[in-house]
Amino acid sequence: MNQLPQSAYADKIQLKTTYIPYPPIEMSKEELVDTLLTQLLEEFDKFQHVSIPSLYADKRELFRGLMNLRKPAPIPVAFQRGIDSLLQKELEEKVVVRSDELKPISHLFPDAPSNMRINSLCGKETLRSSKQTLS
């Protein structure tokens, strides 16, 4: 498959334009995700029966799923502002964790024998003996 050179689309996606975030919308993240979900559900005829969950984590999961199903189309500026505000509010809640503050992995598996170690294979955590070799 031939790749399109960046110069062919850089202007179309405003690659060289400095990003300036929208001013935040004065709503809680719960109100924002409810509003965004309501707007998204209006776009899907087959999901009109879907009700908005009460737990925030479930709302975010539904929002992400609907965004993944949404067909490529222009997004109204108000919707863009809502998404941007939601993500900015979630970003404010994040903290940076220093590596020396992390607990050792043995904390997660206190009963594992000392000759076991954790490996990440294909995105899945698996236990295996350190004496085994990968084939």
C-alpha positions in Angstrom: 0.0 0.0 0.0 1.4 3.4 -1.0 1.5 6.0 1.7 0.3 9.5 1.0 3.1 12.0 1.7 2.4 14.4 4.6 2.7 17.4 2.3 -0.4 16.2 0.4 -2.7 16.5 3.5 -0.9 18.8 6.0 -3.0 21.9 5.1 -6.3 20.0 5.0 -5.8 18.8 8.6 -4.3 22.1 9.8 -1.1 20.4 10.8 0.9 23.5 11.0 -1.7 25.5 12.9 -1.1 26.0 16.6 -3.9 24.4 18.6 -5.8 26.8 20.8 -8.3 25.0 23.1 -11.8 26.3 23.3 -12.7 28.1 26.6 -14.1 25.5 29.0 -17.8 25.1 29.3 -19.1 25.8 32.8 -20.6 22.4 33.5 -19.6 19.4 35.6 -18.1 16.5 33.7 -21.2 14.5 34.5 -23.4 17.2 32.9 -21.0 17.4 29.9 -21.1 13.7 29.2 -24.9 13.6 29.6 -25.2 16.4 27.1 -22.8 14.8 24.7 -24.5 11.4 25.0 -27.9 12.9 24.3 -26.6 14.6 21.2 -24.9 11.4 20.0 -27.9 9.2 20.7 -30.0 11.6 18.5 -27.7 10.7 15.5 -28.4 6.9 15.9 -32.0 5.8 15.0 -31.3 2.3 16.2 -30.2 3.4 19.6 -33.2 5.6 20.5 -34.2 3.0 23.1 -30.9 3.2 24.9 -31.0 5.0 28.2 -28.1 6.9 29.7 -26.5 5.0 32.6 -26.3 6.6 36.0 -22.6 5.8 36.8 -20.0 8.1 35.2 -17.7 5.2 34.2 -20.6 3.6 32.3 -21.5 6.9 30.7 -18.0 7.3 29.4 -17.9 3.8 28.1 -21.1 4.4 26.2 -19.8 7.7 24.9 -16.6 6.1 23.7 -18.6 3.2 22.0 -20.9 5.6 20.3 -18.0 7.8 19.1 -16.4 4.6 17.6 -19.6 3.7 15.8 -20.3 7.2 14.5 -19.7 7.6 10.8 -17.1 10.1 9.7 -18.8 13.4 9.3 -18.2 17.0 10.4 -18.8 17.6 14.1 -20.6 20.7 15.1 -18.5 23.3 16.9 -20.6 23.1 20.0 -20.1 19.3 20.2 -16.3 19.8 19.7 -16.3 22.3 22.6 -18.2 19.8 24.8 -15.7 17.0 24.0 -12.8 19.4 24.6 -14.2 20.6 27.9 -14.8 17.0 29.1 -11.3 15.9 28.2 -9.8 19.0 29.9 -11.8 18.3 33.1 -10.7 14.7 33.1 -7.1 15.7 32.5 -7.2 18.0 35.5 -7.9 15.0 37.7 -4.9 13.0 36.5 -1.7 13.0 38.5 1.8 12.1 37.5 3.2 9.2 39.5 6.9 9.0 40.0 8.4 5.6 39.4 9.9 5.4 42.9 6.3 5.8 44.3 5.1 2.6 42.5 4.6 -0.5 44.4 6.4 -3.6 43.2 4.5 -6.0 41.1 4.8 -8.6 43.8 2.3 -6.5 45.7 -0.4 -7.6 43.2 0.6 -11.3 43.5 1.6 -11.8 47.1 1.2 -15.5 47.0 3.2 -16.1 43.8 6.4 -18.0 44.3 9.6 -15.9 44.2 10.8 -17.6 41.0 7.8 -16.3 39.1 7.9 -13.0 37.2 5.4 -11.0 35.2 5.7 -10.7 31.4 3.6 -8.7 29.1 2.8 -10.7 26.0 0.5 -9.3 23.3 -1.0 -6.9 25.8 -1.9 -9.6 28.3 -0.2 -10.1 31.6 0.9 -13.7 32.2 2.8 -15.4 34.9 5.6 -17.8 34.0 8.5 -19.3 35.7 11.8 -17.3 35.2 13.4 -20.7 34.4 11.2 -21.2 31.3 12.4 -19.9 28.0 10.3 -18.4 25.3 10.0 -20.5 22.2 
